[in-house]
Amino acid sequence: MNNTAPGSLILVSTPIGNLADMTQRGIEILKSATAILAEDTRHTRKLLTHYGFRNELIAYHDHNKERLTPKMIERLKQGDTLALVSDAGTPGISDPGFYIIRAAIAEEIPVSVAPGANALLPALLLSGFPTDAFIFEGFLPRKSGELTRKLETFVDERRTGVFFVSPHRLIKVLEAVATVLPERQVAVTREITKLHEEVRRGSASELLDHYTSRKVRGEIVLVLKGRDK
């Protein structure tokens, strides 16, 4: 059952690759929502088409979130039920959805979550590194100096580190890890739940030997083992 009241913002997790990972509750919420806020409407439209839904679909992304949020908050106050999704996985994690989540909470509008697929925890598990304590840092800095300084904060970090990495940035990130943390073990998890799912473990230098000669595609989560105790 859905059991969500009108005037609610509902965060709906969507598959990160395999459509079978969509939860039944998530399907019910998307079907009944007044409108769906999506970072990339083209991507989300494929999901809705798969299930035969024709809800109002609204583009909500970094370039329009400040302008659009007040309008969406007003709709919520008027009783609309809005579902928020990301391109894949759980919305609000390293994507613009957090902006409207925070705004809705500030206005005391009910916010709920339909949990489901995400890339963070599967990558952590597939790494084989300790899971009792970990730190998630989202996307690593783009500038070389900032990237180096960020990795330097992990020199004495005993918790497992988890990061999102875009395919075209993987080599640069591995090069930085090889320089700053040469002895540290790394896992590159790619295309989780998809046909070409891949997990490679080793030092950053060893992984560079593998990926430098290949064109890297797909969604990547990089997992960094913490310093040995």
Secondary structure by P-SEA (a helix, b strand, c coil): cccccccbbbbbbccccccccccaaaaaaaacccbbbbccaaaaaaaaaaacccccccccccccccccaaaaaaaaaabbbbbbbcccccccccccaaaaaaaaaaaccbbbbbccccaaaaaaaaaccccccccccccccccaaaaaaaaaaacccccbbbbbbcccaaaaaaaaaaaacccbbbbbbccccccbbbbbbccaaaaaacccccccccbbbbbbbcccc
